[in-house]
């Protein structure tokens, strides 16, 4: 059985279409005070249930919804409950970087398990170690091949892949390997959440088409400052590919003004998502779907077949 929370119903519909079955019926209303009141309209007893709910903005609402629907499924005797979380909120807080920091990504994992998930499917985690925050199986899928297809369509193999920070070097290497392309790495500093400074570009990008790859775009500062630095070093074109378009307020404007030719993201998070904007505000943006990837993973999990080739 496939069920969808309200975080990204369009993606859930696409996944259901790919699999060739309808989404299960569930009404998610609110009590007068704003608390969620989900009602699953059909029996889930004995079913292998997949609940699709990325925990993107509004993050707290989408998380709480995920937790309480998992709880409802567990209490209703579903045989196995898989939380399909295409975008995992709070994943950037996966370690302490300052005294008295929380490790929010671990806390979310604890609650997801306690609420009732027996398995998790997610796409391009910020840090692979987050898989280990769970004591249940995690299928950590990647959209790298989907993004690589777009890069190849635009540039063939004639590109250099750029990581916008040292932490993303392995991600850049994975994309570069598929495209048989060289890589460059940017040494980035982040004095404030919405401010990024580029210290150095490691690698020669002069006269080359650059494709910056990142896991997510939030304020857009990382990509905007990386693009400026690459142009200053003589790059002839700059495209960006990222799995998750978090696109916090102000990001589209920042990216629009940056010397970037195309920004390619996926539909793990809906666009537009709660802000007053449309595709007209985002002429450089292209969105590819991860629905076929997630649908394939769901079918394989259900049939007890290997999912590992979808990680590569
Ligand atoms: C950082 O480690 C991440 O991989 C992204 O580069 C970062 O979170 C993007 O954030 P923003 O768009 O706000 O610069």
Boltz pocket constraint, residues with backbone or C-beta under 6 A from the ligand:
constraints:
  - pocket:
      binder: B
      contacts: [[A, 92], [A, 164], [A, 165], [A, 167], [A, 168], [A, 193], [A, 194], [A, 196], [A, 214], [A, 215], [A, 216], [A, 217], [A, 218], [A, 219], [A, 220], [A, 221], [A, 222], [A, 223]]
      max_distance: 6.0
